[in-house]
């Protein structure tokens, strides 16, 4: 799940800011070649960032408490809420998870 959390924004940003305007439009690169290059770059960047993000989610990947169900629910909910919050929907889904906040250190984040 953490890899997908990283991979989607990287691929989207690279396609929007580099692949379409620079590689395809300015350099005239065909779609298969630009897509291949985008995949190589996105895998490299994802591999570089996964250890950093795994450190941020260490409380979920290596839970210390006894209530693993709550920790797992909070671990799944946190990336989803972050994506929704920063994705522009502004639905406030994290406010519905108040009962989970005490289950993990992400309450202080």
N, C-alpha and C positions, 0 to 999 in steps of 0.2 A: 504494500500500500504506500509506503514511503517513496518507493521508486516511481510509482505512478503520480504521486503528489509532486514530484520534481519533474518528471518527464513531460507531462502535458504542457505546463507553462513554458518550458524550454523550447519544445517543438513549435508551439504556437508563436512565441516571440521571434524565434529564428526565421520562421516562415514569413511572418508579417514584416519584420524589419530588415532582414538580410536576403532571404531566398528570393522573394518576389521582386523587390525593387532593385537589388544590386545584381544578384546572380543571373536572374532571368531577363530583366528589362535592360539593365545597363551593359552587362557582359554578354547577353545573348545566349546564355547556357540553356540547353533543352531541359525539360521537366524531369526526365529520368536521372540525368546527371546532377541536377541541383537537389533533387530529392535524396539521392545517394549521399551527397556531401552533407546535407542537413541531418541525415541519420547518423553519419559518422561524428559530426560535431555534437549532436544531442546526446549520444551515448557517452562520449568523452566527458562532457560537462556533467552529465548525471553521475557518472562514476566518480568524478572529483567531489561532487557535493553530497553524495550519500553519507559518507562518514560524518560530515558536519551535521546533517539533519538527524542522523541516528543518535548523535550526542544530545541533541535537543529533545529527542523522544526517548531517552534512556529510561525514564520512569515507566514507560510503557513496554519497552522491549525487555527490560530486566526488572520486573515489579518486585518490590520489597515487602509489600503488605500481604495480608491474608485474604483480602477480598479481591480476588483476581477478576471476577465478573465485572465489578464496578470499574476496575482499572482498564479492562479491555473495552468496555463501553465508552469510557472517557477517551481512550486512545483512538477509537474509531470516530468518535464525535468531533474531536479537536481538529483534525485536518479538514473534515467536511465543513465545520463552522468557519474555519479560517478561509476556505475557498469561497464560501457563500458571502462572508463579510467583505472580502477584498474583491469579489467578483461583481459587486455592485447591486446585489439584490436587496441588501439591507433588511432582511427579514427578522433579524434578531433571534436566530435559532439558538444561540448559546444561552439566552436567558431562560429557555425551556429546560436546560440541563442543570439547573441550580442544585438538584439533589446529587448530582455526580461531582460537583466541584470539590467537595471535601475528600474525594477518593484519590486524588492525585495532585502532584505539585503544580499542575497547570492552572490551578486556582490563582496563583500569584502572578501568572503571565498576563 
